[in-house]
Amino acid sequence: MKAAASFPKLLLVLALAVASAADFNALDGSVNSKADTKAPSALPPSIATAGGGHQFHLSLAGTATTNAKLVHYTLDWVTPADTTSSQLVYGTSADALTTRVDAKLAGVVDEGSGKSVACWSAVVQNLAAGTTIYYALASDVAAGKPNSFTVPSSSSFTWAVFGDLGAPLQKAASGVSLPALKSALETDKAYHGVLNIGDLAYELVGPNGKNYMEELESITSRVPMQTTVGNHEYQYGAAPDFAVQNYYRRFSGLTLGAGTLSGSSSNEFYSFNSGLIHFAFINTEVYGDEAFVALQADGKTWKVDDAARKATGAAQANWLAYDLSRVKRAETPYVIVCGHRPPFKTPGPLSASGNKFAKEIIPVMSKYQVDLYLAGHEHTYLHFEASTFEGYDVPPILISGSPGNNEFVREEADLKIKGFEWKTLIPKYGYGYLTATPESLRWQWGSAASDGSHNPKPAMWRLEDELTFPRRPSFAASVPEGKPVNPPGELSKVWAGSKKNGTGGGTGGGTGGGTGGSGGRDGSGDTLSTPSNSNSSQSSGPTPASSASSLFACQRRLCVGSAVLLAVLSWVHL
């Protein structure tokens, strides 16, 4: 009877033991890499995946030199500033991220409030059409489902096109088109990549830069975004803003990818093939009126440097001739040049004395029969038909510069266009779509806001203008000319550190001194240093996270065992 009377007490003891074990199991789940946790549904897609908050953004590096059917992508991301190494793991299955790449460090970017982030780049090579790639940082593999992107299986690749997009943090009209852009990708799969033609975030500094990259991450983690600089990168390029430096570091993947393959060694001007189109991006700020800042020989100081402007312009012009003279029009029948400034704002009209855009760029575009020139800078939508200048052919010009920023839509009276007559002007917020087919280039531009005021409301994309540019029936034979900045390189050599069947140790903590890897004309890494062999494999020993997980698992087993023993002793005592 005594034992029977004590039975409820025994049940209480057992319940407490089980509860204690459960609590310890929950505690283990906080460090156990296999914990089954669900991200809040309110978070955007990029945050609700493995390693959310890394500001992932893809770029298209180009096609493989040995097999044009295979393509290369690069990926940029950020980690806390004291991270000294970072690894990307990826594969064709979400459950088997079997390829590992040791990332290259570009440097540190200030995000305001005393916080900085380290900028990293890696490459994903030799991908066939239709391939889906799943990826994460090695340190984040178990934190949630990995991000993914799919290589388009059709040559009819559609690009969303805009420049001058402001960070939503600035409110008012800034980023007003972003909801439509996000919905178009998420719901309709309306495009396969983004052409972002300069003047990023207004400006790409401090909290603005952070907000801009985070807001775009749900797009750029899934499709490539190709960029170049605009006048706002240079206008805020020197201390204390360092917008140009931030651009080099945040988009160093373009330098190491498309810049390497195209021989420019730059993320300001470079080229790549996408389906039936050969794209060439250029830096129009060498023809602008903003102070041209450049990194000095000490690798730390940024200052106004007119000699650097002249040298960059000459190198770019030589490279563009080199690049366009070697395009295989049978494979990529369309050639499109993208630059932030339109020709009539370089910085003034083409007819202005000493205009180097007129002297260095227009003749090259004419000679190699460029099909379109895409620009931003003017905060509106404009279409100019093909024209001529001093006997040279000027391709049709499309300006898509009003996705929304803190300078609002520009009205006709404020445009001050000289030497060109627009065919279509639509002073509304929006962006365009460009698609190539074997027969023609198809262009659509639509509005994505309630109105063109200073306080518009986001709206679904609505078609406003539609154009077709037929494929040229034939092409003039071209003789290779010009010269690259550096001979085009092989990504397999630049990224010799890709490894199969290993997830590595992920990111580490701590700080170091010295300079960081490459990133356009900026090689400074501030307080970070690239490992002495950036492609060396990481230690195969246990990581802090795995060690902690093992420790907690062991402690949990001890806790459960102790609870059972306590229950037995209590029963005997009772």
N, C-alpha and C positions, 0 to 999 in steps of 0.2 A: 504493500500500500504506500510505503514511503517513496519507493521509486516511481510508482504511478502518479503519486501526488506531485512529484517533482518534474514530471514530464513536460508541463508547460514551460517550466524554467529552462529545461534543456532546449526546447524549441526556440526560446528567446535567445539562448547562447548561440545556437546554430545560425539563427537569422542574423545576429550581429556579426558573426564570422563571415557569412556570405556577403553581407553588406560591405564589410571591410575589404574583402577581396574584390568586390565589384568596384568600390571606390578606388582601389589601387589600380585596377584594370583601366578605369577611366583616366587616372593620372598617367598611366603608361601610354594611353592613347594620345596624350598631348605631345609625346616625343616619338612614339612608335610610328615609323614611316608607313605602316600599313593601316593606320587608323581609318575607319570608315566615317568620314565627315562629309557633310554637304555644304557647299557655299550658299549663302543667302541668295534667293532667286532675284533679289533686287539688284545685285551686282551686274555690271555689264559683262558680256562674254569673255573679254580679255582678262578680267579680274577673277572670274569664276573658274579659271583653268590653272594648271600647274604653273607655279611661279608668277602668279598674277602681280601686276605692279611693276614689271620689268620694262615696260614701254617697248615691247618687241616691235620691230618693223623690218619687213622683208624688202629686198630690192632685187631686181633681175640683173644678173651679171652679164648674161649673154649665152650664146650657144657654144658647145664644145668645139675646139678647133679640129679635132679628129673625127667628129661625128655631129653634123649640124642638127640631127634629130634629138640630141641630148642637150639639156639646158642646165645652167648653173644659177643658183640663187645665193645671195648673202643675207645674213640676219644680224641686226644690231639690237642691243639691249643695254640696260643699266642695272647696276647692283649698288649696294651701299659703298660709300667712298673708300672704306678701309678694306674692301675685298682685294686680295692680291692675286687671285687666279679665278678663272671661270671656265666652265666646260659646257658645251652643247651636246646633248645626246639626241639622236633621232633614228627613225626607222619607218618601215612601211606598215607597221602595226602598232596600235596604241599600247600593246602589251609587250612589245619587243623593240625597245629603243637601243639597238645594238651597235650603232655607229657613234663614235665619240670624236669631238673636235675640240682641241684646246684653243680657246678664244684668244684673239689679239687685243691688247689694251690700247685705246686711243687717247686716254687721258681723263681728267676730271671736269665735271660741269657743276657750277653752282646753281642750286635750285631755290635759293632764298631761305630766310629764317635760320641761317647758319648751317644749312644742310647741303651736302654735295653728293653727287653720284659718279661712279666710275662707268665709262662707256666701253663696250666690248663689241667685237665683230667675229663672225665665223661664216664658213661657207658650207653649202649643201650642194654637192656636185653630181653631174652626170645623171640627170633625172629625165625619164622618158615621159612623153605626153600621157596624161591620164593618171599619173602616179600621185597618190596621196601620201604626204609625209607628216608624221607625227613627231613633235619635238618638245623638249623641255630643257631646263638647266639640270645638270647632273644632281645638284643639291636639292632640286625641287621635284624629282621624279615621282615621289609618293605623295606629294601634297595635293594632288587632284588630277583630273584627266589632262593629258598634254594638249597643247595647241596643235593645230594642223593647217595645212594648205594643200591645194591640189593643182598640179600643172595642167593647164588647159589642154584638152585633146583636139581642139580645132584651131586652124590657122586664123579663123575669124575672131580674133582677140579684141575685146572691147575695153577701152580705157576711159575712166572718169578723168576729166580735164579741168583744172582750175589753177589759179595763182592767187596770192593775197588773201589767204584764209587766216583770220584772227583767232586767238585763243578764246574759248567761251568764257573764261574767267573774267574777261573785260566787259561782258554783258552787252546790252544794247544789241547792235547788229552783228557782233563778233561771233563767228561760227554758226550763224543762223541756218546755213545749208547742211550742217553736220547731221541732224536727225534724218533728213532725206537720204543723204549718202549712206548712213548706217542701215536704214530700212531697205534701201535698194539692194544692198549686198546681202543682208540677212534674209530678207523675204523673197526677193526676186532674182538674186544672183545676176544682177543687171550688168556687172562689169567684172573684169579679171585683174585690173590693176589701176593705179592712180598716177597721173602726171601732175605733179605739184610744182608749179613753175615760179618759185621764188616768193620772197616776202613772207616768211614763215612766222606765224604766231603774233606778230606785231608786238614784241619782238621775241626771238628765240632765246630769251634770257630769264633767269630767276624763276619765280612761280609761273610766269607766262609759258616758258619753255616746258616746264613740268606738266602743266595743265594741257598744253597743246598735244604733247606726245601721249599722254594718258587718254585723252579724248579720242585720238586717232587709233589707239591700239586695237580696238575691236575690229578695225578695218585692216590696219597694216600688219597685224599678226597673221592675217589670212590671205592677203594679196599683196604683191609688191607695190611700193611707192617710190617712184623715181623723182628726184628733186634737183634743183639748182639754186643758186643764190640770186637775191634781188637787191634793190637799193637799200632796203631796210636792214639787211645783214651788214652792209658796209656803213650805213649811217650810224649804226650802233655797234660798230666793230671794235673800237678802241676801249680802253679802261674807262669806267668800271664794268661795262656791259659785256664786251667780248662776244658779240653775236656771231661774228665770222668764226672765231675759235670754237664756239659752241657748235656751229654748223659742221665744221670739220670733224669734231669728235663724235657728235651724235650720228653722223652719216658716214663714218669712216668705211663702212662696208661697201659703199659705192666706189671709193678710191681703190680698195683692195680687190673689188670684183670687176665692175664695168671699166673702171679706170685702168686696171691691169690688162684686161683683154683688149681694150681699144687703143692702148698705147698713150693715153693721156696722163696716167698716174694722178688723176684728179677726180674729185667729186663735184667740181664746178663745171667742167666740160668733159664729156665722155660720150660714147655711143654704145648701142646694143641693138641686136635684132630681136624682134617680137613678131612671130608669125610672118606675115607678108611685108612688114614695115621695118625699115632701118631708121632708128631714131638717133639724132645727134643733139645733145644738150650743149649749150654754150653759156658762158658767163658774160652777160651784157654789161656788167658794171665796169669792165675795162673801157667801155665807151660811154660811161655815165658821168654825172656831175657831182656825185657824192665823193668825199675824201676817200681815197683808196688806201686801206690799211693793209699792212703785210707784216708777217713775223720776221724779225730780224735774225741776224746770224747767231746771236747768243741763245736762240731757241726759247726765249722767254718774253722778250719785249715786242709789243705790237705798236706800230707807229705809221703815220701817213707816209707813203713811199711812192712818189710818182715814177721813179725808175722801175719799181716792181710792177706798176700798172702797165708801163710800156713793154716790159719784158713778157708779162703774162699775155698781153694782147698779141704780141708777135708769135709767141709759142702756140697760142690758141689758133691763130689764122693758119699757121703752118700745119698744125695738127688737123684742122678741119679739111684742108685740101688733101692731106694724106688720107684721111678717113673716107671722104666722099668719093675720091678717085678710085677707091678699091671696093666700092659696094658692088655686089653681084646682083644686078637688077633682074636677072632671070629667077633668082630665089627670093629676093625682097624687092619687088617692083616699085614700092612706094618709099620715098625718102622724106622724112619730116624733121625739121629743125625746130628746137624748142629753146626759147630764151625769154628771160623775164621782161625785158623792155621791147616794145614794138619798134620797128625801124625808124619811125618818125620821132622817137624820144631817146636818141642816142648821142648826146642828151637832147639835141634839137633835131631839126629836119635833116634829111640826107643831103640836101643841097648846101648845108652850112659849111663854111670853109674849114678844112681839116677834119671833116667827119670820117673817122677811121672805120666805122661800120660800113659806110658807103664804099670805102676803098678796099677793105679787107674781106668783108663778109658777103656783100651783095654779088660781086663777080663770081665768087665760088659757088654760091647757091644757084646762080644763073647757069654757070658752066655745067654743073652736075644735075641740073633739072630737078631741083627740089620741088616736091609737090605741095607742101604746106609749111607755113611758119606759125607756130603756136606761141602765144605770149600771155602775160598778165599785165601788171603795172597800172593800167587804166581800170578803175573799179566800175566796170560795166561790161556789157557784151557788145562786141563789134565784129563785123565781117567786112573785109576788104577783098574785092576780086583781084585776080592776077593783073599786074600792071608792068610798066617798064620804067627804068631810071637810067638815063644816059646810055641807052642802048642795051642795058642788061635786063633780063627777065626777073621780075620780083614775084615770088609765088603768092597765092592767096594767103591772107593773114586772118587768123581767128584769135580774138582776144577774149579770154574767159577769166576776168579779173574781179568778179563780184560774188564770191561765195559768202562774203560777210566779214567785215572787220570794223575797227573803231574809226575809220575814215569814211565809211558809208559809201553809197552808190554815187558815182560821179555823173553829173548831168552834162548834156551836150555843150553848154556854154563854158564848162570848165575843162573841156578836153584839149582845146588849142592844138588841133591837128593841122600840120602843114605838109603839103606835097602829096597827100593821099585823100581820097574821097570814099567815105564809108558807103557800103551797100546796105547794111542793116545795123541799126543801133537799138538796143533794148536795155534801158536803164533800170534793171531789176536785179535782185539777188538770185544767184543760181550757179549752175555749172554745166559742162557739156559731156557728151559721150562720143568717142571716136571708135569706129569699127572698120576693119579692112576685110574686103572680100576679093576674090580673084578678079572681079569686074571693076570695082570702084572702092573709094574711101567714102564711108557714110558718116556724116556729122549731124548730131542733134544737140541743141542747147535748150535747156528748160529752166524755168524759175522754180525756186524752192523756198519762198517766203510769202507771207500774206500781202506784202506791198513793198515799195521801195523807200520807205520812210527811215527815220533814225531809230525807230523802235519796232521793227517788224516781228512777226510771229513765224516760227517755223511752219512750213507747209510741205506737203508731198510734192515731188518733182512733177512739173507740168510742162509739156513740150511747147516751145515758143518759136523755134526756128529749126529747119531741117535742110541739109545740103548734101549733094553728091558730087564727088570729084572723080571722074572716070579715069581708069588706068590708061597711061600713055601707051599708044600702039607700038612705039619703038623707042629705042634709046640710042643716043650718040655714043660711039665708042670712046672710052676714056683711057688715057695714059696715066699710070700711077705717078703722082707728084707729091710735093710736100714732105714733111717728116714728122714722126711721132715725138712726143716729149721723151719717152723711153720706148724701146722696142716692145711690142705687145708680149705679155708674158703668159705662161701656163699656170692656171690656178692650182694644178696638181703639185707644182713646185712651191708656190707660195704657201699652200696649205698642206704641206707634207705630213702634218700631225694627225690627220684623220685616222681613226683606229676602229676596228671592228670588235664586237663582243666584249665591251667593257664600258662600265658607266663611270669609272673614276671616282675621285673623291669630292667632286663638286667645288664649290667656292670656299675660300678660306678667309680668315680674318687677319687683322693687323695692317700696318702701314709700312711703306718703304720710301726710300728717297730716289732721286734720279728722274729720268724722263721716260715717257711712255711711247708706245709704238707709233704707227703711222696713221695719218688721217688728213688727207689733202696736203696743204702746205704747212700744216701744224703738226709737229712731232712731239710737242711738249706734253708730258704727263703730269705736270705739277708734282704732287706729293707721292705719286705712284710710280712703280717701276715694273717693266715687263720682266718676267722671269728670264734668267740668262739663256735658257733655251725654251722659247715660247711654244715650241712644238713637242717638247719632251712629255712623256707620259707621266701622269700623276702617280703618287705612291699608291700601291695596292693595299696598304694597311687600312685598318678600320678608321672611319671618319668619326668626329666627335658625336655626330647624331647616331651612328650605328652603335658606338660604344655605349652611349646613354641608353639606347633602346635595349641592348643586351642586359645592362645593369638593372633596368627597371623590370625586365622580364624575369630575371633571377630573383629580385626582391619580391616580385608578385608571387612566385612559386613558394618562397619562404613564408610569405604572409598567409597564403591559403593553407599550407601545411601546419603552420602554427595555430591557425584558427581551428582546424580539425582536431589537432592534439588537445587544445583547450576544451573543446566540446567533450572529448572522450574522458578527460580528467574530471570535468564537471559531473559527468554522468556517474563515474565511479564514486566521487565524493558524495554525491547526492544519494 
